[in-house]
Amino acid sequence: MKIFIKIIIFLCINSFIYNQNASAAEKIKIGLLVPMSGEHAEMGKSIVKSIRMAINKIDNPLIEIVPKDTNSNPNTTLKNAQKLKDEGVKIIIGPIFNKNLIYLDEVKDVIFISLTNKSIKNSKNIISAGINSTSQMNTISKFIQNNKIKDTIILIPEEDYKIEIKIAVKKSNIKNKIYYYDSAPTKLTKQIEKITEYDKRKNNLKDEIVRLESSNDPNKEKKIERLNKKDTLGKVKFDSVIIADFDENLKSITTSLFYTDVSPKDVYFITLNQWFDESLLYEVSSQPIYFPSINYKNYKKFIKDYYEVFKEYPNQLSFLSYDLIGLVYYSILQNNFIVDETIFIKKNKFKGKIGIFEIKKNKINHILNFYKVEDGKFKKIF
């Protein structure tokens, strides 16, 4: 039977809870491990505030959040994770950073729902809830199929997440050719020139002008005039490019592509989740550019609601953590208030504000939307 559960996350169900047996009436403790001191303290505090918003929405006195500090330090994370376990906590939201996960396999019988988007090499008690590469590549694959795109290249920087991207690409069944590049500005343009066969296409243009000049073509002057306005001649060997990068590096890649006479008007420019970075709206030369992401409308509403309560703007992970409280609460209800290692084993779907979470065998993937940046707007494709 197809399992698809569409719910409002924070449905008031107190009457249901109070009719449960005595064990159900006990406090449901959910741990929280985020940086509340150190260099990332502001990020952690924003997450704590968003979780307060979520708890207020749930409005159930049986839910108790038990926060602890990670100080963005693996040893502190382990110490406070153990303290949470000693206090009877079996599910912990956090930590944020992948480096803080390394010792958590020592904390037995506790499930950690980390906000990281990295899912490989994690211990069995860690569930990655971030917008991972697999979720993004599956969404990109859908776009490629819908538009009958045949030849895709993928540009991946020589960064620590390149293996994660490569595995996700393989799972998505996107027909592609992968190129790895060095982000250093002195090397980047040369690499893009090679990938796009820029020199060959430039020489094609020169050769065609020479040929026309020595030909008897009655229209050669007009043709030569048109060719002199071009930089290259001949198409590249791909109709879409996926750029697995962000911020200034992403802009450097699109600029290099444009310099080598590869235009987003002729080739689909696709990238990864950009969290609706508004600076993309002003990069006219790289538009249209496409990316998978969370639900934009809900994201904007969350930012508005958060600001109204706290008079400041949240970070991106606050939006994710807001949904995770609802996800955990719902999963506990679905598991008859039994909090153990089986809680995220069953195949299930949960609709939150961020979008749809797919849960199976302690894995979380996201069914994402797909957007286009064009004419100063983020436009939803599907």
Buried (B, 14 or more C-beta within 10 A) or exposed (E): EEEEEEEEBBEEBEEEBEEBEEEBEEEBBBBBBBBBBEEBBEBBBBBBBBBBBBBEBBEBEBBBBBBBBBBBBBEBBBBBBBEBBEEEBBBBBBBBBBEBBBBBBEBEEBBBBBBBBBBEEBEEBBBBBBBBBBBBBBBBBBBBEEEEBEBBBBBBBEBEBBBBBBBBBEEBEBEBEBBBBEBEEEEBBEBBBBBBBBEEBBBBBEEBBEEBEEEEEEEBEEBBEEBEEEEBBBEBEBBBBBBBBBEEBBBBBBBBBBBBBBEBEEBBBBBBBBBBBEEBBEBEEBBBBBBBBBBBEBBEEBBEBBEEEBEEEBBBBBBBBBBBBBBBBBBBBBBEBEBEBEBBBEEBBBBBBBBBBBBBEBBBBBBBBBBBBBEEEBEEBE
